[in-house]
Amino acid sequence: MYDTIIIGAGMSGLSAGCRLAHYDKKVCILEKHSLIGGLNSFYRQNGRNLDVGLHAVTNYAEKGVKRGPLGRLLSQLRLKWDELALVPQLGSKIQFPDVTLKFTNNFSCFEEQVAQFFPKEIDGLRQLVSKLVSYDQMGDFPAEISAREVVSSCIHDPKLVEMIFCPLMYYGSARQQDMDFNQFSIMFRSIFLEGFARPWEGVRLLLKTLLERFRKAGGELRLKAGVKKLLFDSAQTVCGVILDDGTELRAKTVLSSAGQRETLRLCEDCLDDKSLLDECKPGELAFVETISVLDRQPKNFGHEDTIVFFNDSENFDYRKPDDFCDLRSGVICSPNNFAYSEPLKEGVVRITALANYDRWNALPREEYLNQKSIWYQKITETASRVIPDFRSYMIDSDMFTPKTVYRFTGHENGAIYGAPNKNYAGTMPFKNLFVCGTDQGMVGIIGAIISGITVANRYLLKGN
């Protein structure tokens, strides 16, 4: 009998497991795949370790800074700042027709850019910052409200509004064309007020650190252990899980990082109110991402930006595209362009674009591979018009689609950011079943870790 079974060994599941195991709770994390990490993992290809998901760690804070999510995370998980080995970005930008706004981990840089290109809006920007919801409570937020309504009440130039939303939506919005203001606040703070960083070793270091902490505290991890359904006792209380191989595991509580809708499906037979599943709509927003490995550092062919968010028109159209991909906007990340003391061994350029899960999922195997090749070429060609052309330097490449995301996460429609309506409370229809992670409302690597900590503290560590 476990105190808690955690479904999913992503960032939120691992952090929750660490927190619980620190208090001598008997915890077992179940992961259906052979690798940990979920949305933020890594794999081997042609002798190289390639990151999945990670462009950058947001919410960066310098060593010694106690405030903010990173400081809280370090304290809650009993980690030292040096253990994460975070190195700040060199500088990023938002590129629209006729206007490019640069930003760094110092917010004054972005303020100066807005004052230069949108001089009438600088007071509105500061007013907007004053309205941001605080996340000092690690997940306590008021009722939902449209971010566009709040932003437009402060900033009146529509182009600046679109430029602000572009990076925030790409890095954290599960909702088409808008964001819940709670989510907007999280993302604005994490990107503009705190900023980007990355370990030299990429996501592997973060996962290794969390896993070592979990195991050192006595936690148990089972890989290739997918959950088929939840077990219930006579009082309609969750009492464990049944694995895909038929194994039954018992626990006093279950914490799922699989997603709210996906978790409801595991207990669908025991739901008194069947409408709950229908009301929990799946996300529609999905992405493709290309990875290009280069024979030289990006700076050697004139590209020194860490991340470029681009859009080719005045309006930013953030919705499920009709075609396989939407190349009108996207994100270009160069993992090399952080302030490392020594360069990465090879150059890398990663490009993200909006995609249509249904189109990709309907393809037979051979045509799926053919379309991946076609769209890889289209995407890299588009990027070569935004940054210096890198295609002649490529020595290896890969690409994932929404179908890949679904296979490795179980998120319906391959929706990386999960359901459009978040469950900030983390509670479910059963008193000892909880959710953490993307659908609890905290996105990104630091957000996911904070989510696991938050739910563990709030419901599973009462009295500790």
Disulfide bonds with the S-S distance in Angstrom:
none
